Amino acid sequence: MAVEVNAVAVTAPLEAALVAGVVPWQVNATSADASGCEQLVAAPGSGKALVVTRLIIYLGAAITATIGAGKSGTAVEAVVVGPLGGAAGTYDLDCRTRPIVIAANKALTVDTSGAGALCVYVEGYTK
């Protein structure tokens, strides 16, 4: 089942957005089954990279979630965070003082170990 992604309007610039050429973004994504690997944020374009500053994952079932860079078949191409897991109703929060830089030209993706509700909120910027 495809992940439903909703862009969230950025109401205040990220600290990093004060630097010329940085574009902030926020995304809230939900899925009933992301076990086939789903895209959260598209690849930003030639030579551009996504930078993740905050990540909140809600698991609605006893599954694990892996955040990755790119997609290879039905799995993340390169693991960035995870797998994170827990019982149904688990929240995983990852706020960083040092952001995660996704490889240039790669999408931010999520994969789960099985069917089950998942919600991912992610903030970052493109550089």
Secondary structure, DSSP 8 states (H G I E B T S, - for coil): ---EEEE----S--GGGGSTT-EEEEEEEEES--TT-EEEE----TT--EEEEEEEEEESSS-EEEEEEEEETTEEEEEEEEEEE-STTEEEEEEEEEEEE--TT--EEEEESSSS-EEEEEEEEE-
